Amino acid sequence: MVHLHRLSSWRVAREAAESDGWVLGATGDWSWLYRSPDGDQAWRITPFDPAFRAFAEVCRTSTNLHLPRILEVHDHTDAGYSVIMEWLEPVAKVAADQWFEEFEQAVEGELARFRRLLIDAADRLDLPLFAGIDRNPTNVLRRPSDGTHVFTDAFYINGPRLFEMLE
């Protein structure tokens, strides 16, 4: 069991994940994703990612099948935040591309409701450099228990523009 409230920053969280036997499963532009020793959970650790923080709130307030199950979100006191969620498996790029095509074309049913949920949430976001829904195929994973495709990181920030501003 992870005691996120004891971790003061994303650096301390990474150290805790590694010392507690969590295995680094993926790295992103703004985060590291670890898999629990039992294989059932993922721990996403980030120093900065307001877009995923906003997405995690959508996940916590909706029961849509295409959203990951978020178990806990913790803002570290010194820097960054952690998210504990269900572990999901990768899918082939062709399967993710097909899912996005169905996502874009859905006019009724669960997938259409899901698209509307994300569009409405994105329209309400007030994030600097918010760039919309992130249709990156690596953000589509699969729930091992039933094969459902899950959109794991739907919003994004214009990172290149952010780096230009920092320079």
C-alpha positions as CSV (number, residue, x, y, z in Angstrom):
1,M,0.0,0.0,0.0
2,V,1.3,3.4,-1.0
3,H,1.1,6.2,1.6
4,L,1.1,9.2,-0.7
5,H,0.5,11.7,2.1
6,R,4.0,10.9,3.5
7,L,5.7,11.9,0.2
8,S,6.7,15.5,-0.1
9,S,7.6,15.7,-3.8
10,W,7.7,13.9,-7.1
11,R,11.4,13.1,-6.5
12,V,10.6,11.5,-3.1
13,A,7.7,9.6,-4.8
14,R,10.0,8.2,-7.5
15,E,12.4,7.0,-4.8
16,A,9.6,5.4,-2.8
17,A,8.2,3.7,-5.9
18,E,11.5,2.2,-6.8
19,S,12.4,1.2,-3.2
20,D,8.9,-0.4,-2.7
21,G,9.3,-2.7,-5.8
22,W,7.2,-0.7,-8.3
23,V,8.6,-1.2,-11.8
24,L,9.0,1.6,-14.2
25,G,6.6,0.8,-17.1
26,A,6.7,4.0,-19.2
27,T,7.9,7.5,-19.3
28,G,6.1,10.5,-20.8
29,D,6.9,14.1,-21.6
30,W,5.9,15.1,-18.0
31,S,5.7,11.9,-16.0
32,W,6.9,8.4,-15.0
33,L,4.5,5.5,-14.8
34,Y,5.3,2.6,-12.4
35,R,3.6,-0.8,-12.1
36,S,2.8,-2.2,-8.7
37,P,4.5,-5.3,-7.5
38,D,1.3,-7.3,-7.8
39,G,0.7,-5.9,-11.3
40,D,-2.8,-4.4,-10.6
41,Q,-2.1,-0.7,-10.2
42,A,-0.2,2.1,-11.9
43,W,1.4,5.0,-10.1
44,R,1.8,8.1,-12.3
45,I,4.3,10.6,-10.9
46,T,4.8,14.0,-12.3
47,P,6.6,17.3,-11.4
48,F,4.2,19.3,-13.6
49,D,1.2,18.4,-15.8
50,P,-1.9,20.5,-15.2
51,A,-3.6,18.9,-18.2
52,F,-3.4,15.4,-16.7
53,R,-4.5,16.8,-13.3
54,A,-7.6,18.1,-15.0
55,F,-8.1,14.8,-16.8
56,A,-7.8,12.9,-13.5
57,E,-10.7,15.0,-12.1
58,V,-12.8,14.0,-15.1
59,C,-12.0,10.4,-14.4
60,R,-12.8,10.7,-10.7
61,T,-16.3,12.2,-11.5
62,S,-17.4,10.0,-14.3
63,T,-18.1,6.3,-14.6
64,N,-17.5,6.0,-18.3
65,L,-16.0,2.7,-19.4
66,H,-13.4,4.4,-21.5
67,L,-11.8,6.3,-18.6
68,P,-9.2,4.8,-16.3
69,R,-10.2,4.0,-12.8
70,I,-8.5,6.5,-10.6
71,L,-7.9,5.3,-7.0
72,E,-6.1,8.3,-5.5
73,V,-4.7,11.7,-6.5
74,H,-2.2,13.4,-4.2
75,D,-0.7,16.8,-4.5
76,H,2.8,16.7,-3.0
77,T,3.5,19.6,-0.6
78,D,6.9,20.5,-2.2
79,A,6.4,19.8,-5.8
80,G,4.3,17.7,-8.2
81,Y,1.6,15.1,-7.7
82,S,0.9,11.4,-7.9
83,V,-2.0,9.4,-9.2
84,I,-2.7,5.8,-8.4
85,M,-4.9,4.1,-11.0
86,E,-5.7,0.7,-12.4
87,W,-3.0,-0.9,-14.6
88,L,-3.8,-1.0,-18.2
89,E,-2.1,-2.9,-21.1
90,P,-0.8,-1.4,-24.3
91,V,-2.5,-1.9,-27.6
92,A,-1.0,-2.0,-31.1
93,K,-0.9,1.4,-32.9
94,V,-3.3,0.1,-35.6
95,A,-5.9,-0.8,-32.8
96,A,-5.5,2.6,-31.2
97,D,-5.9,4.4,-34.5
98,Q,-9.0,2.4,-35.2
99,W,-10.4,3.3,-31.8
100,F,-9.8,7.0,-32.5
101,E,-11.6,6.7,-35.8
102,E,-14.6,5.1,-34.0
103,F,-14.3,7.8,-31.3
104,E,-14.5,10.6,-33.9
105,Q,-17.4,9.0,-35.8
106,A,-19.6,7.8,-33.0
107,V,-23.0,9.6,-33.0
108,E,-24.7,7.5,-30.4
109,G,-23.9,5.0,-27.6
110,E,-21.3,4.8,-25.0
111,L,-18.4,6.1,-27.2
112,A,-20.4,9.1,-28.4
113,R,-21.3,10.0,-24.8
114,F,-17.7,9.6,-23.9
115,R,-16.6,12.0,-26.7
116,R,-19.2,14.5,-25.6
117,L,-18.0,14.2,-22.0
118,L,-14.4,15.0,-23.0
119,I,-15.4,17.8,-25.3
120,D,-17.5,19.4,-22.6
121,A,-14.8,19.1,-20.0
122,A,-12.2,20.5,-22.4
123,D,-14.4,23.5,-23.1
124,R,-14.6,24.3,-19.4
125,L,-10.9,24.1,-18.8
126,D,-9.0,27.3,-18.0
127,L,-5.4,26.1,-18.5
128,P,-2.7,28.3,-20.0
129,L,-1.5,26.8,-23.3
130,F,-4.3,24.2,-23.3
131,A,-4.2,22.5,-26.7
132,G,-7.3,20.3,-26.7
133,I,-7.9,16.6,-26.8
134,D,-4.7,14.6,-27.3
135,R,-5.3,12.0,-30.0
136,N,-2.0,10.3,-29.4
137,P,-2.3,6.5,-30.1
138,T,-0.1,5.7,-27.1
139,N,-2.8,7.2,-24.9
140,V,-5.2,4.3,-25.8
141,L,-4.7,1.3,-23.6
142,R,-6.7,-1.8,-22.8
143,R,-8.3,-3.0,-19.6
144,P,-7.1,-6.6,-19.1
145,S,-10.3,-7.8,-17.4
146,D,-12.6,-7.1,-20.3
147,G,-10.6,-5.8,-23.3
148,T,-12.2,-2.3,-23.2
149,H,-10.1,0.4,-24.8
150,V,-9.4,3.1,-22.3
151,F,-8.3,6.7,-23.1
152,T,-5.6,7.4,-20.5
153,D,-4.5,10.9,-21.1
154,A,-7.0,12.9,-23.1
155,F,-5.9,16.6,-22.6
156,Y,-2.6,18.2,-23.4
157,I,-0.6,21.4,-23.0
158,N,1.3,22.9,-25.9
159,G,4.7,21.8,-24.6
160,P,6.9,23.3,-27.3
161,R,5.2,26.7,-26.8
162,L,5.8,26.3,-23.0
163,F,9.5,25.6,-23.6
164,E,9.7,28.7,-25.9
165,M,8.2,30.8,-23.2
166,L,10.7,29.5,-20.6
167,E,13.6,30.3,-22.8
